[in-house]
Amino acid sequence: MIGRRALLAALPLAAHAQEAWPARDLRLIVPFPPGGTTDVVARLLAAEIGRRIGRTMVVDNIAGAGSLVGAQRFVREGNDHTLFLSQIATNAIVPALQRNAGYDPERDFRPITLAVTVPNVLMGNFLRVGTRDVREYFRRVRADTPGRPFGSAGNGTSTHLTGELVSQLAGLRMQHIPFRGAAPAMTALIAGDTDILFDNLPTALPQIQAGSVVALAVTSGQRLAALPDVPALGELGAEFGLAGWESEAWFGLSAHSSIADAHLARLVAAAEGALADPAIRRQLAERGTTPAGGGPAPYAALIRSEVERWGRVVREGNIRVD
């Protein structure tokens, strides 16, 4: 029999074992396929955060339904060793579009930090738009009664909602043509099946540089170093209701609702350290993203403001997901 003294001596060790975190490798769910901007950002950060925490962070791509499948799996199956690459689609657009999304972006996700922001580019098929001047194209669209086709990576994606918002503000007649992902949408634009397409800078730039499409405008607050001759939409001014307007995609890190505050604090410290590392910042910038950081409070505030913004777009545009 084990003596009473031995049992008492073992209690602190057992308590310590229960409190030890992380007790195993961490998992980062990315709700998009491998190879895209989200995946590249996730893998860079996962490696560095894992190194700082002292555990491997495994990236798990769970794609489908415009990020909905991955988000639902995270909420349903995740635990205090599971992170999520949160972004504009999952945490702002889907809740506005779908009343029964299966999760609450504030209740079920604990913000860690904003990781990066990514500007979008408005591109056109030159044979269809007939100009490199975005003002000229917008004036032509206003006068076109049937409306002109614009493509997106799918219903409810950020590229879809960005097109809807610009159309609302600028008074454009546009017809949305959804595709099953950014790659098919770009293929359709090059083929002339649509007039225009919004896409993230990292994936759009190679096609622009190759001359396959023309860059008409960028959605950032100012012109981009990579496209210095392309105007920001905010430069178009009052004529199109876009004076000072800007909108960028963003990606951040969230923890599962089950995580303890002390463990969340360790993740925040590791993520902030990773985003402050000069080598990581350089690699993120080389991929067309802007490193961010700032911690949970500013990130939570951004998510709340984006939920309000895109919810208004959905309501005013009477947008539905097929």
Secondary structure, 3 states (H helix, E strand, C coil): CCCHHHHHHHHHHHHHHHHCCCCCCEEEEECCCCCCHHHHHHHHHHHHHHHHHCCCEEEEECCCHHHHHHHHHHHHHCCCCEEEEEEHHHHHHHHHHCCCCCCCCCCCEEEEEEEEEEEEEEEECHHHHCCCCHHHHHHHHHCCCCCEEEEECCCCCHHHHHHHHHHHHHCCCEEEEECCCHHHHHHHHHHCCCCEEEEEHHHHHHHHHCCCCEEEEECCCCCECCECCCCEHHHHCHHHCCCCCCCEEEEEEEEECCCCHHHHHHHHHHHHHHHHCHHHHHHHHHCCCEECCCCHHHHHHHHHHHHHHHHHHHHHHCCCCC
